[in-house]
Amino acid sequence: MSDDPFEAVAKVAIESPCVLVCSIDTDTDWCLGCGRTRDEIARWTSIDPDARRAVMALLPERMAVLEQ
């Protein structure tokens, strides 16, 4: 077994809304690809699944705002 913490994280599937379109809207501070804030993106792998689901629940509304 490896002591590499990145290898351990890589083995755990973490649901992510990322669509590889990483550009932040200057008015909302939301990613134009997924709707998350910079902070949410940065902390994504370290927050618990319930917190990730809570953020995911906000994304459809954010994306609708961005599309206007």
C-alpha positions in Angstrom: 0.0 0.0 0.0 1.3 3.4 -0.9 1.8 6.3 1.5 0.9 8.8 -1.2 -2.2 10.7 -0.1 -3.0 11.7 -3.7 -3.1 8.1 -4.8 -5.6 7.4 -2.0 -7.8 10.3 -3.2 -7.6 9.2 -6.8 -9.0 5.8 -5.9 -12.2 7.3 -4.4 -14.7 8.4 -6.9 -15.8 11.9 -6.1 -18.9 13.3 -7.9 -18.1 16.6 -9.5 -20.0 19.0 -11.7 -16.8 20.0 -13.6 -17.1 20.1 -17.3 -13.6 21.3 -17.9 -14.7 24.8 -18.9 -12.9 26.7 -16.1 -13.6 30.4 -16.4 -14.9 32.6 -13.6 -17.7 35.1 -14.2 -16.5 38.4 -12.7 -20.0 39.6 -11.7 -21.1 36.5 -9.8 -17.7 34.8 -9.0 -19.2 31.5 -10.3 -17.5 29.2 -12.8 -19.1 29.5 -16.2 -18.7 25.8 -16.7 -20.1 24.4 -13.5 -21.5 27.2 -11.4 -19.3 26.7 -8.4 -17.3 29.5 -6.7 -13.5 29.5 -6.6 -13.7 28.5 -2.9 -16.0 25.6 -3.6 -13.8 24.4 -6.5 -10.7 24.6 -4.3 -12.2 22.7 -1.4 -14.2 20.2 -3.4 -12.2 17.1 -2.7 -11.9 18.0 1.0 -15.5 18.7 1.9 -17.8 15.8 2.9 -20.4 14.3 0.5 -23.3 16.1 2.1 -21.7 19.4 1.6 -20.9 18.6 -2.0 -24.6 17.6 -2.5 -25.7 20.9 -1.0 -23.5 22.8 -3.4 -24.7 20.6 -6.3 -28.3 21.5 -5.4 -27.5 25.2 -6.0 -25.9 24.8 -9.4 -28.9 24.6 -11.7 -30.2 27.9 -10.4 -26.7 29.5 -10.7 -26.3 28.2 -14.2 -29.7 29.6 -15.2 -28.5 33.0 -14.0 -25.3 32.7 -15.9 -27.1 31.8 -19.1 -29.2 34.9 -19.0 
